[in-house]
Amino acid sequence: MSQNAGDDSPAIPGVNEAPPVERQGSEEQLLARILRDDVAGLSGCDKARALIASNGDLGHVLRAEPHRLRVVVPLSNEDLSLLNILRRAAGLASKNEVLSRPVIGSLSALEAYLRSALGADVSLELRALLLDQRNRLQADVALKHHPGQDATTAARDLIRIALEHGASAAIVVQGGRRDANCFETALIDRAKIVERSLQAVGIVLHDYVRRNHLGCASMRASGFLC
């Protein structure tokens, strides 16, 4: 089987030529590379188009049972074998993505992550690190923060973002130039309101941290959080 001009990768038996250039990178194009042309005249592109149209997207195609796919288009055993290879590859990629997420289960792990993600930036920005049940980072979100914003509104915004990401826990990081080990009463009260609000919807506030160029200080370690 011939290869596309400029493509140095080896040809794979049973994989079609690439579809038109304008469809490069699409889910249909990927499927069309996997599916063989049918002896009855149905091309790999035709099969891919029908499968995507019927199932909605590539993920649903890969999760579907073979007999359900064969209801849509006539797939050979070789088609199904190659789809299974693609399914396993997609599963491995997903697993590797999960494993590559940092686990933030201690203050030292948090400091290491912040140094890696933010470097020397200790601006007044307020951030929320959203974690799953195993303390793996799901999202690092900059929170909207402005002078005069009450703690209840801030907590409501954090709850919305945490629920959108399916988070089980959160760490709030407050940047600034003050002494990292100094927590003023207003900030402690604010953190407690955020903690109670998150608890009400089943989300744990692991910590409320102040960070400056010298490092991080933990409200939990200081005994200010329950």
PyMOL commands that set and color helices and strands:
alter all, ss='L'
color gray80, all
select helices_A, chain A and resi 21-23+27-34+44-55+58-63+66-72+77-100+107-118+151-164+185-200
alter helices_A, ss='H'
color red, helices_A
select strands_A, chain A and resi 126-131+137-143+169-175+204-212+215-218
alter strands_A, ss='S'
color yellow, strands_A
deselect
rebuild
show_as cartoon
